[in-house]
Amino acid sequence: MPSPVRVGVLGCADIARRRMLPALAALEDTEIAAVASRDVETAARTAMPYGCRVVADYAELVTLPDVDAVYVPLPVALHAAWVEAALRAGKHVLAEKPLTTDPERSRALFALARRRGLVLWENVMFVHHAQHTAVRRLVADGLIGELRSFHAAFAVPRRPDGDIRLVPELGGGALWDVGVYPVRAAVHFLGAGLRVAGAVLTRDRYGRQVDTAGSVLLRTADGVGGHLEFGLDHAYRSSYALWGSEGGVTVEHAFTPPAGHRPVLRVADRTGTREIVLGPDDQVTNTVRGFARAVRAAGTGARPLPVGRAEEASLLQADLLAEVLHRAGLGLAPARPSLSGTEYS
């Protein structure tokens, strides 16, 4: 059995404590080497169940010699700087989504990782769940005929005052927090060539300077349409549907299912409607295991890694998110450069 990948964790965010740390500790592929927080007491409480080192300085953690990889669950606005710091320190990186809020910055970070033979993964866990592979297979087998449209929604109830997702300086807002999910789902099923045909972002009605809801229209080069909805002040919803010339398939609990959940695919075709019940799967475990295997495959001193599907998907996602901001009147038009564009030295 190869030695486990030793992971240092930057910050004690909810997703780190609830989902990622337990998965990192449970797998033989990984071990938690250290947890860093600017609040030492918080770091100590978070690290205690795992018996790992407590670090009070992010900069110290990314340079620890016994850390092979860094997991970054910090607020969105802090991702780019600490991902870059970890890469420059020679660490592989698993960073929460979105990787950055700027497509150019994301491209530069991926380029830096490739040149240094390091793995950089954006932590979009739902794409590693088996239910989406099953849906792709149904569509590829012609069950719904020719694909005509894609619909996806992810929304959660109102966030309390003080929640970091409502702080603009930290990269708050519905688009960066929940909008990433339907956008990435569209990338997953519709692929390259997607563009934004229209977008609306709704500002918080209680005076907080972030968007709390959004609606996006997408189109592919061959005319397939996409309709995405997301929000931070809604009844819970997590679903998508593919509609074709001869039928459709709908998935509920699409983006954050618990490990024991048995997915149900609701299928409609010429023969009627039915449900396909799948076995449970754990997208968190799948993500962590996949990252660890990618790190091992990279090897020490490896040549720059080639562009992979995950990187291409992350960059298409980044372009679409920037285009949504532009269409909604909240950002500049994205440049859409090639992967050989701006790079960090």
Disulfide bonds with the S-S distance in Angstrom:
none
